[in-house]
Amino acid sequence: MVVKERRGRRRYIVFRTDRSVPTEELLAVFTSIFSPRGIKTPKLIQFDGRMGILRCSHGDKEAVIEALARRGGGDLSIVTLSTSGTLRTLRERYFPRKGRKD
């Protein structure tokens, strides 16, 4: 039995906020978005103040994207940019390393 059969597939979602925000505030916003909808809060993998990556299960991907899109109200706007099955793809595309030697 392979690991993916036990834990399930994962999806990574890149998002952008409309302003710079501390990580603690972002996590509080995520809790307020996902808890009332009965969605397990996705794990924040990476966040630089404006852009970040969330990890969720394969089955919750659509619900997470929809919850972020329907958020409405509030003073923080969150826009999803892309989804992938691999973290590496998103990091290369949206978070390029500075001073990288190829």
GULUM-727093 format. One record per residue (C-alpha): y, x, z. Coordinates in pm, whole numbers, plus 32768, in hexadecimal, padded with zeros to 4 digits. Layout:
BEGIN
NODE      v      u      w
NODE      Y      X      Z
...
***
This chain:
BEGIN
NODE      v      u      w
NODE   8000   8000   8000
NODE   8151   808E   7F9D
NODE   8282   807F   807C
NODE   833D   7F88   7F9D
NODE   8228   7E8A   7FCE
NODE   825D   7E93   8146
NODE   83D8   7EA2   8160
NODE   8437   7DFE   8017
NODE   851E   7E6A   7F03
NODE   8686   7EC3   7F4D
NODE   87C4   7E87   7E8A
NODE   8909   7F44   7EAB
NODE   8A55   7E97   7E6A
NODE   8B9D   7F4F   7E2D
NODE   8CD5   7E99   7EA3
NODE   8E4B   7ED9   7EB4
NODE   8F4C   7E53   7FAA
NODE   90B4   7E03   7F4E
NODE   913E   7EE8   805D
NODE   90D1   8005   813A
NODE   9018   7F84   826B
NODE   8F68   8029   8395
NODE   8DED   801B   8395
NODE   8DE1   7F51   84D9
NODE   8EC0   7E42   8444
NODE   8DEB   7E35   8309
NODE   8CAC   7E0C   83D5
NODE   8D4E   7CEC   8496
NODE   8DAD   7C46   834C
NODE   8C48   7C6B   82CD
NODE   8BBE   7BCA   8409
NODE   8CAE   7AA5   83E0
NODE   8C4A   7A7E   8272
NODE   8ACF   7A93   828E
NODE   8A76   7A03   83E5
NODE   8AEA   789B   83A4
NODE   8A27   7899   825C
NODE   88E5   790D   8301
NODE   88DA   7A52   823A
NODE   886D   7B8F   82E9
NODE   899E   7C74   82EB
NODE   896C   7D87   81E6
NODE   8976   7EF0   8258
NODE   8AB1   7FB2   8206
NODE   8A34   80F4   8165
NODE   8B7B   8197   8101
NODE   8CEB   813D   8126
NODE   8E21   820A   80DA
NODE   8F2B   8114   814E
NODE   8F49   8054   8005
NODE   8DF4   8063   7F5A
NODE   8C99   8051   7FEA
NODE   8B28   8011   7FB6
NODE   8A58   7F04   805F
NODE   88DD   7EFE   8071
NODE   8824   7DB3   8077
NODE   86CD   7D31   8023
NODE   8673   7CD7   7EBE
NODE   8657   7B67   7F1C
NODE   87AB   7B5B   7FC9
NODE   886E   7C04   7EB1
NODE   88F1   7AC9   7E09
NODE   8948   7A25   7F57
NODE   8A08   7B59   7FC8
NODE   8ACF   7B6F   7E84
NODE   8B1A   79FB   7E8D
NODE   8B86   7A08   7FFB
NODE   8C76   7B26   7FB0
NODE   8D03   7A6D   7E81
NODE   8D2D   791F   7F39
NODE   8DC3   79BB   806D
NODE   8F17   7919   8032
NODE   9035   7920   8128
NODE   9059   7A49   820D
NODE   913B   7B70   81D4
NODE   9038   7C5B   813C
NODE   8FC0   7C31   7FD8
NODE   8E6B   7CC4   7F7F
NODE   8DFA   7CE7   7E15
NODE   8C9B   7D50   7DAE
NODE   8C93   7E4B   7C92
NODE   8B27   7E94   7C48
NODE   89C2   7E75   7CC6
NODE   88A2   7F68   7CA4
NODE   8746   7FA9   7D23
NODE   879A   8115   7D63
NODE   88A4   81A3   7E42
NODE   88C0   82DD   7D70
NODE   8936   821F   7C3B
NODE   8A54   817A   7CF4
NODE   8ABE   82B7   7DA7
NODE   8ACE   8376   7C5F
NODE   8B95   8263   7BB5
NODE   8C89   81FE   7CC8
NODE   8C90   831F   7DC1
NODE   8C88   8460   7CF4
NODE   8C76   85A0   7DBC
NODE   8DA5   867E   7DA8
NODE   8D6A   87E5   7D3D
NODE   8C12   8796   7CB6
NODE   8B65   88B2   7BFC
NODE   8A8B   8840   7ADB
***
